[in-house]
Amino acid sequence: GAAGEGVVYVDGPITPEFVEKYQKRYGEPPTSYAGYAYDILMMLDKVRRERGTSPEEIRAGFAATKDFPGVMGAISILPNRDASLKFILMQVKEEKPTVYNK
């Protein structure tokens, strides 16, 4: 509401296809949390199919992930085990999230 007006925050870009499918199924637009959760599960499924399900196989599979085509953009796992993700700055304007323009 009005209390959030002007707040700037970090979010992630979601593919329009995912937004459309999500909105059709759940009746509301997805948050980036939904996109990240979807990507994590899809990455885990890929690792499971290609490597196996033991902790060592899963760890190795995630470590080898490069440019996974996620709904939140291309995801790679870095040597320090962080994920490379694209972020965008958003701002609440007229009580709606908008891309931040300084």
Biopython code that builds the backbone (N, CA, C, O; Angstrom):
import numpy as np
from Bio.PDB.StructureBuilder import StructureBuilder

atoms = [
    (1, "GLY", "N", (0.800, -1.189, 0.000)),
    (1, "GLY", "CA", (0.000, 0.000, 0.000)),
    (1, "GLY", "C", (0.846, 1.257, 0.000)),
    (1, "GLY", "O", (1.999, 1.246, -0.430)),
    (2, "ALA", "N", (0.280, 2.306, 0.470)),
    (2, "ALA", "CA", (0.921, 3.619, 0.457)),
    (2, "ALA", "C", (2.192, 3.653, 1.299)),
    (2, "ALA", "O", (3.101, 4.428, 1.004)),
    (3, "ALA", "N", (2.274, 2.832, 2.336)),
    (3, "ALA", "CA", (3.465, 2.835, 3.195)),
    (3, "ALA", "C", (4.713, 2.387, 2.443)),
    (3, "ALA", "O", (5.824, 2.748, 2.829)),
    (4, "GLY", "N", (4.551, 1.613, 1.384)),
    (4, "GLY", "CA", (5.691, 1.128, 0.609)),
    (4, "GLY", "C", (6.107, 2.064, -0.518)),
    (4, "GLY", "O", (7.093, 1.802, -1.207)),
    (5, "GLU", "N", (5.378, 3.139, -0.709)),
    (5, "GLU", "CA", (5.652, 4.040, -1.831)),
    (5, "GLU", "C", (7.101, 4.517, -1.815)),
    (5, "GLU", "O", (7.586, 5.030, -0.807)),
    (6, "GLY", "N", (7.788, 4.339, -2.950)),
    (6, "GLY", "CA", (9.155, 4.791, -3.109)),
    (6, "GLY", "C", (10.215, 3.782, -2.716)),
    (6, "GLY", "O", (11.397, 3.992, -2.988)),
    (7, "VAL", "N", (9.816, 2.686, -2.078)),
    (7, "VAL", "CA", (10.784, 1.676, -1.649)),
    (7, "VAL", "C", (11.468, 1.064, -2.873)),
    (7, "VAL", "O", (10.817, 0.714, -3.858)),
    (8, "VAL", "N", (12.797, 0.946, -2.786)),
    (8, "VAL", "CA", (13.596, 0.325, -3.848)),
    (8, "VAL", "C", (14.068, -1.031, -3.326)),
    (8, "VAL", "O", (14.530, -1.136, -2.190)),
    (9, "TYR", "N", (13.949, -2.072, -4.163)),
    (9, "TYR", "CA", (14.347, -3.411, -3.745)),
    (9, "TYR", "C", (14.905, -4.188, -4.937)),
    (9, "TYR", "O", (14.757, -3.780, -6.090)),
    (10, "VAL", "N", (15.540, -5.299, -4.637)),
    (10, "VAL", "CA", (16.139, -6.148, -5.666)),
    (10, "VAL", "C", (15.171, -7.268, -6.003)),
    (10, "VAL", "O", (14.555, -7.861, -5.117)),
    (11, "ASP", "N", (15.044, -7.547, -7.273)),
    (11, "ASP", "CA", (14.193, -8.636, -7.741)),
    (11, "ASP", "C", (14.886, -9.280, -8.936)),
    (11, "ASP", "O", (15.957, -8.838, -9.353)),
    (12, "GLY", "N", (14.289, -10.298, -9.468)),
    (12, "GLY", "CA", (14.861, -10.957, -10.634)),
    (12, "GLY", "C", (13.888, -10.933, -11.792)),
    (12, "GLY", "O", (12.674, -10.932, -11.587)),
    (13, "PRO", "N", (14.410, -10.913, -13.007)),
    (13, "PRO", "CA", (13.541, -10.932, -14.180)),
    (13, "PRO", "C", (12.969, -12.331, -14.397)),
    (13, "PRO", "O", (13.690, -13.319, -14.254)),
    (14, "ILE", "N", (11.711, -12.428, -14.734)),
    (14, "ILE", "CA", (11.056, -13.708, -14.981)),
    (14, "ILE", "C", (10.639, -13.745, -16.451)),
    (14, "ILE", "O", (10.152, -12.750, -16.988)),
    (15, "THR", "N", (10.833, -14.893, -17.095)),
    (15, "THR", "CA", (10.448, -14.993, -18.500)),
    (15, "THR", "C", (8.939, -14.798, -18.657)),
    (15, "THR", "O", (8.167, -15.257, -17.816)),
    (16, "PRO", "N", (8.518, -14.131, -19.711)),
    (16, "PRO", "CA", (7.080, -13.921, -19.937)),
    (16, "PRO", "C", (6.304, -15.235, -20.045)),
    (16, "PRO", "O", (5.146, -15.303, -19.635)),
    (17, "GLU", "N", (6.927, -16.270, -20.589)),
    (17, "GLU", "CA", (6.247, -17.559, -20.730)),
    (17, "GLU", "C", (5.888, -18.150, -19.365)),
    (17, "GLU", "O", (4.793, -18.678, -19.173)),
    (18, "PHE", "N", (6.838, -18.050, -18.413)),
    (18, "PHE", "CA", (6.567, -18.556, -17.069)),
    (18, "PHE", "C", (5.463, -17.740, -16.405)),
    (18, "PHE", "O", (4.575, -18.303, -15.764)),
    (19, "VAL", "N", (5.512, -16.427, -16.555)),
    (19, "VAL", "CA", (4.483, -15.556, -15.969)),
    (19, "VAL", "C", (3.113, -15.957, -16.502)),
    (19, "VAL", "O", (2.158, -16.079, -15.735)),
    (20, "GLU", "N", (3.016, -16.161, -17.804)),
    (20, "GLU", "CA", (1.733, -16.516, -18.425)),
    (20, "GLU", "C", (1.210, -17.862, -17.909)),
    (20, "GLU", "O", (0.043, -17.975, -17.532)),
    (21, "LYS", "N", (2.070, -18.873, -17.896)),
    (21, "LYS", "CA", (1.648, -20.204, -17.435)),
    (21, "LYS", "C", (1.265, -20.184, -15.955)),
    (21, "LYS", "O", (0.269, -20.789, -15.557)),
    (22, "TYR", "N", (2.050, -19.493, -15.154)),
    (22, "TYR", "CA", (1.787, -19.410, -13.716)),
    (22, "TYR", "C", (0.454, -18.703, -13.469)),
    (22, "TYR", "O", (-0.378, -19.174, -12.693)),
    (23, "GLN", "N", (0.269, -17.577, -14.136)),
    (23, "GLN", "CA", (-0.942, -16.797, -13.932)),
    (23, "GLN", "C", (-2.180, -17.585, -14.377)),
    (23, "GLN", "O", (-3.228, -17.514, -13.736)),
    (24, "LYS", "N", (-2.053, -18.325, -15.462)),
    (24, "LYS", "CA", (-3.164, -19.139, -15.946)),
    (24, "LYS", "C", (-3.528, -20.215, -14.921)),
    (24, "LYS", "O", (-4.706, -20.494, -14.695)),
    (25, "ARG", "N", (-2.517, -20.808, -14.313)),
    (25, "ARG", "CA", (-2.751, -21.904, -13.359)),
    (25, "ARG", "C", (-3.218, -21.421, -11.983)),
    (25, "ARG", "O", (-4.112, -22.019, -11.384)),
    (26, "TYR", "N", (-2.607, -20.328, -11.481)),
    (26, "TYR", "CA", (-2.880, -19.900, -10.109)),
    (26, "TYR", "C", (-3.721, -18.628, -9.996)),
    (26, "TYR", "O", (-4.118, -18.246, -8.895)),
    (27, "GLY", "N", (-3.991, -17.977, -11.115)),
    (27, "GLY", "CA", (-4.857, -16.802, -11.092)),
    (27, "GLY", "C", (-4.213, -15.526, -10.608)),
    (27, "GLY", "O", (-4.906, -14.542, -10.351)),
    (28, "GLU", "N", (-2.896, -15.525, -10.478)),
    (28, "GLU", "CA", (-2.175, -14.319, -10.066)),
    (28, "GLU", "C", (-0.754, -14.393, -10.622)),
    (28, "GLU", "O", (-0.261, -15.484, -10.908)),
    (29, "PRO", "N", (-0.094, -13.246, -10.778)),
    (29, "PRO", "CA", (1.278, -13.283, -11.311)),
    (29, "PRO", "C", (2.238, -13.878, -10.287)),
    (29, "PRO", "O", (2.024, -13.744, -9.082)),
    (30, "PRO", "N", (3.302, -14.539, -10.765)),
    (30, "PRO", "CA", (4.270, -15.126, -9.838)),
    (30, "PRO", "C", (5.194, -14.081, -9.250)),
    (30, "PRO", "O", (5.444, -13.039, -9.856)),
    (31, "THR", "N", (5.697, -14.372, -8.064)),
    (31, "THR", "CA", (6.776, -13.581, -7.499)),
    (31, "THR", "C", (8.087, -14.190, -7.980)),
    (31, "THR", "O", (8.097, -15.293, -8.527)),
    (32, "SER", "N", (9.172, -13.490, -7.784)),
    (32, "SER", "CA", (10.463, -14.068, -8.162)),
    (32, "SER", "C", (10.764, -15.309, -7.328)),
    (32, "SER", "O", (11.490, -16.194, -7.781)),
    (33, "TYR", "N", (10.214, -15.388, -6.111)),
    (33, "TYR", "CA", (10.411, -16.585, -5.295)),
    (33, "TYR", "C", (9.867, -17.820, -6.011)),
    (33, "TYR", "O", (10.485, -18.884, -5.965)),
    (34, "ALA", "N", (8.732, -17.688, -6.664)),
    (34, "ALA", "CA", (8.161, -18.805, -7.419)),
    (34, "ALA", "C", (9.090, -19.188, -8.564)),
    (34, "ALA", "O", (9.291, -20.372, -8.834)),
    (35, "GLY", "N", (9.653, -18.197, -9.230)),
    (35, "GLY", "CA", (10.583, -18.470, -10.336)),
    (35, "GLY", "C", (11.851, -19.152, -9.863)),
    (35, "GLY", "O", (12.309, -20.114, -10.479)),
    (36, "TYR", "N", (12.423, -18.660, -8.770)),
    (36, "TYR", "CA", (13.646, -19.281, -8.241)),
    (36, "TYR", "C", (13.369, -20.699, -7.754)),
    (36, "TYR", "O", (14.176, -21.599, -7.987)),
    (37, "ALA", "N", (12.238, -20.910, -7.081)),
    (37, "ALA", "CA", (11.885, -22.251, -6.608)),
    (37, "ALA", "C", (11.722, -23.205, -7.792)),
    (37, "ALA", "O", (12.185, -24.345, -7.745)),
    (38, "TYR", "N", (11.072, -22.741, -8.838)),
    (38, "TYR", "CA", (10.894, -23.558, -10.039)),
    (38, "TYR", "C", (12.250, -23.916, -10.641)),
    (38, "TYR", "O", (12.499, -25.072, -10.984)),
    (39, "ASP", "N", (13.120, -22.923, -10.766)),
    (39, "ASP", "CA", (14.445, -23.178, -11.345)),
    (39, "ASP", "C", (15.258, -24.166, -10.511)),
    (39, "ASP", "O", (15.921, -25.046, -11.060)),
    (40, "ILE", "N", (15.208, -24.025, -9.199)),
    (40, "ILE", "CA", (15.959, -24.941, -8.340)),
    (40, "ILE", "C", (15.467, -26.371, -8.536)),
    (40, "ILE", "O", (16.268, -27.298, -8.647)),
    (41, "LEU", "N", (14.158, -26.545, -8.577)),
    (41, "LEU", "CA", (13.623, -27.898, -8.764)),
    (41, "LEU", "C", (13.976, -28.459, -10.139)),
    (41, "LEU", "O", (14.286, -29.643, -10.269)),
    (42, "MET", "N", (13.929, -27.611, -11.160)),
    (42, "MET", "CA", (14.284, -28.079, -12.501)),
    (42, "MET", "C", (15.777, -28.424, -12.588)),
    (42, "MET", "O", (16.154, -29.388, -13.254)),
    (43, "MET", "N", (16.612, -27.644, -11.921)),
    (43, "MET", "CA", (18.050, -27.945, -11.892)),
    (43, "MET", "C", (18.296, -29.255, -11.149)),
    (43, "MET", "O", (19.098, -30.078, -11.590)),
    (44, "LEU", "N", (17.618, -29.449, -10.037)),
    (44, "LEU", "CA", (17.771, -30.681, -9.269)),
    (44, "LEU", "C", (17.311, -31.888, -10.082)),
    (44, "LEU", "O", (17.950, -32.939, -10.049)),
    (45, "ASP", "N", (16.223, -31.745, -10.801)),
    (45, "ASP", "CA", (15.742, -32.846, -11.638)),
    (45, "ASP", "C", (16.755, -33.180, -12.731)),
    (45, "ASP", "O", (16.995, -34.354, -13.015)),
    (46, "LYS", "N", (17.344, -32.164, -13.339)),
    (46, "LYS", "CA", (18.365, -32.383, -14.367)),
    (46, "LYS", "C", (19.566, -33.118, -13.779)),
    (46, "LYS", "O", (20.074, -34.064, -14.381)),
    (47, "VAL", "N", (20.018, -32.687, -12.607)),
    (47, "VAL", "CA", (21.149, -33.341, -11.942)),
    (47, "VAL", "C", (20.792, -34.789, -11.611)),
    (47, "VAL", "O", (21.599, -35.693, -11.826)),
    (48, "ARG", "N", (19.600, -35.008, -11.096)),
    (48, "ARG", "CA", (19.149, -36.356, -10.753)),
    (48, "ARG", "C", (19.177, -37.282, -11.964)),
    (48, "ARG", "O", (19.646, -38.417, -11.882)),
    (49, "ARG", "N", (18.669, -36.783, -13.084)),
    (49, "ARG", "CA", (18.636, -37.607, -14.302)),
    (49, "ARG", "C", (20.021, -37.865, -14.872)),
    (49, "ARG", "O", (20.299, -38.961, -15.358)),
    (50, "GLU", "N", (20.895, -36.859, -14.815)),
    (50, "GLU", "CA", (22.212, -36.978, -15.445)),
    (50, "GLU", "C", (23.284, -37.577, -14.542)),
    (50, "GLU", "O", (24.207, -38.230, -15.029)),
    (51, "ARG", "N", (23.172, -37.361, -13.223)),
    (51, "ARG", "CA", (24.243, -37.768, -12.310)),
    (51, "ARG", "C", (23.832, -38.835, -11.313)),
    (51, "ARG", "O", (24.611, -39.742, -11.018)),
    (52, "GLY", "N", (22.619, -38.739, -10.791)),
    (52, "GLY", "CA", (22.180, -39.654, -9.748)),
    (52, "GLY", "C", (21.643, -38.895, -8.554)),
    (52, "GLY", "O", (21.450, -37.680, -8.614)),
    (53, "THR", "N", (21.401, -39.619, -7.461)),
    (53, "THR", "CA", (20.736, -39.009, -6.317)),
    (53, "THR", "C", (21.542, -39.037, -5.017)),
    (53, "THR", "O", (21.049, -38.589, -3.982)),
    (54, "SER", "N", (22.746, -39.545, -5.052)),
    (54, "SER", "CA", (23.546, -39.526, -3.823)),
    (54, "SER", "C", (23.988, -38.090, -3.539)),
    (54, "SER", "O", (24.053, -37.271, -4.455)),
    (55, "PRO", "N", (24.290, -37.783, -2.290)),
    (55, "PRO", "CA", (24.762, -36.423, -1.979)),
    (55, "PRO", "C", (25.970, -36.020, -2.821)),
    (55, "PRO", "O", (26.061, -34.869, -3.249)),
    (56, "GLU", "N", (26.881, -36.925, -3.061)),
    (56, "GLU", "CA", (28.077, -36.619, -3.859)),
    (56, "GLU", "C", (27.704, -36.330, -5.316)),
    (56, "GLU", "O", (28.236, -35.406, -5.930)),
    (57, "GLU", "N", (26.786, -37.129, -5.856)),
    (57, "GLU", "CA", (26.361, -36.913, -7.250)),
    (57, "GLU", "C", (25.614, -35.592, -7.399)),
    (57, "GLU", "O", (25.804, -34.874, -8.381)),
    (58, "ILE", "N", (24.783, -35.279, -6.445)),
    (58, "ILE", "CA", (24.041, -34.018, -6.494)),
    (58, "ILE", "C", (25.002, -32.838, -6.369)),
    (58, "ILE", "O", (24.896, -31.868, -7.120)),
    (59, "ARG", "N", (25.935, -32.917, -5.427)),
    (59, "ARG", "CA", (26.919, -31.843, -5.247)),
    (59, "ARG", "C", (27.722, -31.630, -6.529)),
    (59, "ARG", "O", (27.902, -30.498, -6.976)),
    (60, "ALA", "N", (28.203, -32.727, -7.114)),
    (60, "ALA", "CA", (28.996, -32.632, -8.352)),
    (60, "ALA", "C", (28.151, -32.096, -9.503)),
    (60, "ALA", "O", (28.625, -31.298, -10.313)),
    (61, "GLY", "N", (26.911, -32.534, -9.570)),
    (61, "GLY", "CA", (26.032, -32.068, -10.644)),
    (61, "GLY", "C", (25.747, -30.582, -10.564)),
    (61, "GLY", "O", (25.784, -29.883, -11.576)),
    (62, "PHE", "N", (25.462, -30.099, -9.370)),
    (62, "PHE", "CA", (25.242, -28.665, -9.216)),
    (62, "PHE", "C", (26.518, -27.884, -9.512)),
    (62, "PHE", "O", (26.473, -26.845, -10.172)),
    (63, "ALA", "N", (27.652, -28.379, -9.029)),
    (63, "ALA", "CA", (28.930, -27.681, -9.260)),
    (63, "ALA", "C", (29.241, -27.560, -10.742)),
    (63, "ALA", "O", (29.895, -26.609, -11.167)),
    (64, "ALA", "N", (28.771, -28.526, -11.532)),
    (64, "ALA", "CA", (29.042, -28.523, -12.976)),
    (64, "ALA", "C", (28.013, -27.722, -13.770)),
    (64, "ALA", "O", (28.140, -27.600, -14.988)),
    (65, "THR", "N", (27.009, -27.180, -13.110)),
    (65, "THR", "CA", (25.945, -26.457, -13.811)),
    (65, "THR", "C", (26.465, -25.139, -14.377)),
    (65, "THR", "O", (26.985, -24.286, -13.658)),
    (66, "LYS", "N", (26.307, -25.009, -15.680)),
    (66, "LYS", "CA", (26.715, -23.788, -16.391)),
    (66, "LYS", "C", (25.601, -23.385, -17.352)),
    (66, "LYS", "O", (25.139, -24.196, -18.155)),
    (67, "ASP", "N", (25.180, -22.145, -17.265)),
    (67, "ASP", "CA", (24.173, -21.581, -18.173)),
    (67, "ASP", "C", (22.890, -22.403, -18.249)),
    (67, "ASP", "O", (22.354, -22.631, -19.333)),
    (68, "PHE", "N", (22.404, -22.846, -17.093)),
    (68, "PHE", "CA", (21.116, -23.548, -17.054)),
    (68, "PHE", "C", (20.037, -22.575, -17.521)),
    (68, "PHE", "O", (19.959, -21.459, -17.008)),
    (69, "PRO", "N", (19.203, -22.973, -18.483)),
    (69, "PRO", "CA", (18.189, -22.050, -19.020)),
    (69, "PRO", "C", (16.961, -21.961, -18.109)),
    (69, "PRO", "O", (15.939, -22.593, -18.375)),
    (70, "GLY", "N", (17.065, -21.188, -17.055)),
    (70, "GLY", "CA", (15.979, -21.072, -16.098)),
    (70, "GLY", "C", (14.979, -19.996, -16.465)),
    (70, "GLY", "O", (15.220, -19.178, -17.353)),
    (71, "VAL", "N", (13.845, -20.008, -15.764)),
    (71, "VAL", "CA", (12.832, -18.973, -15.997)),
    (71, "VAL", "C", (13.274, -17.631, -15.422)),
    (71, "VAL", "O", (12.678, -16.593, -15.711)),
    (72, "MET", "N", (14.345, -17.664, -14.589)),
    (72, "MET", "CA", (14.904, -16.438, -14.027)),
    (72, "MET", "C", (16.175, -16.025, -14.768)),
    (72, "MET", "O", (16.909, -15.149, -14.309)),
    (73, "GLY", "N", (16.430, -16.651, -15.905)),
    (73, "GLY", "CA", (17.624, -16.353, -16.696)),
    (73, "GLY", "C", (18.611, -17.496, -16.640)),
    (73, "GLY", "O", (18.368, -18.504, -15.977)),
    (74, "ALA", "N", (19.734, -17.342, -17.341)),
    (74, "ALA", "CA", (20.774, -18.370, -17.362)),
    (74, "ALA", "C", (21.447, -18.431, -15.992)),
    (74, "ALA", "O", (21.861, -17.408, -15.446)),
    (75, "ILE", "N", (21.550, -19.640, -15.446)),
    (75, "ILE", "CA", (22.113, -19.821, -14.102)),
    (75, "ILE", "C", (23.343, -20.707, -14.187)),
    (75, "ILE", "O", (23.305, -21.789, -14.773)),
    (76, "SER", "N", (24.424, -20.240, -13.602)),
    (76, "SER", "CA", (25.650, -21.034, -13.470)),
    (76, "SER", "C", (26.011, -21.082, -11.996)),
    (76, "SER", "O", (25.765, -20.136, -11.247)),
    (77, "ILE", "N", (26.602, -22.207, -11.590)),
    (77, "ILE", "CA", (27.097, -22.321, -10.231)),
    (77, "ILE", "C", (28.591, -21.994, -10.262)),
    (77, "ILE", "O", (29.359, -22.600, -11.010)),
    (78, "LEU", "N", (28.977, -21.040, -9.449)),
    (78, "LEU", "CA", (30.356, -20.563, -9.413)),
    (78, "LEU", "C", (31.216, -21.474, -8.532)),
    (78, "LEU", "O", (30.677, -22.256, -7.749)),
    (79, "PRO", "N", (32.546, -21.384, -8.650)),
    (79, "PRO", "CA", (33.431, -22.236, -7.828)),
    (79, "PRO", "C", (33.187, -22.123, -6.321)),
    (79, "PRO", "O", (33.407, -23.089, -5.590)),
    (80, "ASN", "N", (32.736, -20.956, -5.845)),
    (80, "ASN", "CA", (32.464, -20.798, -4.407)),
    (80, "ASN", "C", (31.054, -21.272, -4.029)),
    (80, "ASN", "O", (30.611, -21.079, -2.896)),
    (81, "ARG", "N", (30.362, -21.886, -4.977)),
    (81, "ARG", "CA", (29.013, -22.461, -4.832)),
    (81, "ARG", "C", (27.893, -21.427, -4.832)),
    (81, "ARG", "O", (26.736, -21.781, -4.605)),
    (82, "ASP", "N", (28.208, -20.165, -5.080)),
    (82, "ASP", "CA", (27.160, -19.174, -5.301)),
    (82, "ASP", "C", (26.584, -19.398, -6.687)),
    (82, "ASP", "O", (27.221, -20.022, -7.535)),
    (83, "ALA", "N", (25.399, -18.898, -6.917)),
    (83, "ALA", "CA", (24.797, -18.961, -8.243)),
    (83, "ALA", "C", (24.936, -17.601, -8.909)),
    (83, "ALA", "O", (24.764, -16.563, -8.269)),
    (84, "SER", "N", (25.246, -17.617, -10.188)),
    (84, "SER", "CA", (25.261, -16.360, -10.932)),
    (84, "SER", "C", (23.827, -16.100, -11.378)),
    (84, "SER", "O", (23.247, -16.882, -12.131)),
    (85, "LEU", "N", (23.275, -15.011, -10.914)),
    (85, "LEU", "CA", (21.894, -14.658, -11.220)),
    (85, "LEU", "C", (21.841, -13.197, -11.641)),
    (85, "LEU", "O", (22.638, -12.377, -11.186)),
    (86, "LYS", "N", (20.908, -12.889, -12.501)),
    (86, "LYS", "CA", (20.707, -11.513, -12.913)),
    (86, "LYS", "C", (19.674, -10.889, -11.977)),
    (86, "LYS", "O", (18.631, -11.483, -11.701)),
    (87, "PHE", "N", (19.973, -9.696, -11.499)),
    (87, "PHE", "CA", (19.043, -8.982, -10.632)),
    (87, "PHE", "C", (18.694, -7.639, -11.256)),
    (87, "PHE", "O", (19.469, -7.072, -12.026)),
    (88, "ILE", "N", (17.529, -7.152, -10.913)),
    (88, "ILE", "CA", (17.102, -5.828, -11.351)),
    (88, "ILE", "C", (16.602, -5.053, -10.141)),
    (88, "ILE", "O", (16.090, -5.632, -9.183)),
    (89, "LEU", "N", (16.759, -3.739, -10.200)),
    (89, "LEU", "CA", (16.232, -2.885, -9.140)),
    (89, "LEU", "C", (14.789, -2.534, -9.464)),
    (89, "LEU", "O", (14.456, -2.151, -10.586)),
    (90, "MET", "N", (13.952, -2.672, -8.462)),
    (90, "MET", "CA", (12.539, -2.351, -8.599)),
    (90, "MET", "C", (12.201, -1.255, -7.599)),
    (90, "MET", "O", (12.914, -1.059, -6.615)),
    (91, "GLN", "N", (11.112, -0.544, -7.856)),
    (91, "GLN", "CA", (10.640, 0.488, -6.935)),
    (91, "GLN", "C", (9.113, 0.461, -6.906)),
    (91, "GLN", "O", (8.464, 0.231, -7.926)),
    (92, "VAL", "N", (8.559, 0.697, -5.733)),
    (92, "VAL", "CA", (7.107, 0.793, -5.605)),
    (92, "VAL", "C", (6.701, 2.195, -6.034)),
    (92, "VAL", "O", (7.112, 3.188, -5.434)),
    (93, "LYS", "N", (5.879, 2.260, -7.091)),
    (93, "LYS", "CA", (5.352, 3.540, -7.586)),
    (93, "LYS", "C", (3.856, 3.377, -7.769)),
    (93, "LYS", "O", (3.392, 2.443, -8.424)),
    (94, "GLU", "N", (3.122, 4.284, -7.190)),
    (94, "GLU", "CA", (1.658, 4.227, -7.239)),
    (94, "GLU", "C", (1.166, 2.858, -6.776)),
    (94, "GLU", "O", (0.230, 2.285, -7.335)),
    (95, "GLU", "N", (1.839, 2.350, -5.722)),
    (95, "GLU", "CA", (1.501, 1.089, -5.060)),
    (95, "GLU", "C", (1.698, -0.145, -5.950)),
    (95, "GLU", "O", (1.119, -1.199, -5.686)),
    (96, "LYS", "N", (2.516, -0.014, -7.004)),
    (96, "LYS", "CA", (2.790, -1.138, -7.891)),
    (96, "LYS", "C", (4.297, -1.267, -8.103)),
    (96, "LYS", "O", (5.006, -0.262, -8.153)),
    (97, "PRO", "N", (4.790, -2.509, -8.229)),
    (97, "PRO", "CA", (6.225, -2.678, -8.516)),
    (97, "PRO", "C", (6.544, -2.239, -9.942)),
    (97, "PRO", "O", (5.865, -2.632, -10.891)),
    (98, "THR", "N", (7.574, -1.429, -10.078)),
    (98, "THR", "CA", (8.025, -0.971, -11.398)),
    (98, "THR", "C", (9.550, -1.050, -11.435)),
    (98, "THR", "O", (10.207, -1.018, -10.395)),
    (99, "VAL", "N", (10.102, -1.152, -12.634)),
    (99, "VAL", "CA", (11.555, -1.146, -12.777)),
    (99, "VAL", "C", (12.056, 0.217, -12.333)),
    (99, "VAL", "O", (11.526, 1.252, -12.737)),
    (100, "TYR", "N", (13.079, 0.203, -11.499)),
    (100, "TYR", "CA", (13.626, 1.429, -10.924)),
    (100, "TYR", "C", (14.350, 2.226, -11.989)),
    (100, "TYR", "O", (15.231, 1.709, -12.676)),
    (101, "ASN", "N", (13.977, 3.482, -12.122)),
    (101, "ASN", "CA", (14.666, 4.436, -12.999)),
    (101, "ASN", "C", (15.031, 5.632, -12.159)),
    (101, "ASN", "O", (14.166, 6.358, -11.669)),
    (102, "LYS", "N", (16.333, 5.828, -11.998)),
    (102, "LYS", "CA", (16.809, 6.931, -11.164)),
    (102, "LYS", "C", (16.543, 8.251, -11.784)),
    (102, "LYS", "O", (16.884, 9.284, -11.207)),
]
sb = StructureBuilder()
sb.init_structure("model")
sb.init_model(0)
sb.init_chain("A")
sb.init_seg("    ")
for serial, (resi, resn, name, xyz) in enumerate(atoms, 1):
    if name == "N":
        sb.init_residue(resn, " ", resi, " ")
    sb.init_atom(name, np.array(xyz, "f"), 0.0, 1.0, " ", f" {name:<3s}", serial, name[0])
structure = sb.get_structure()
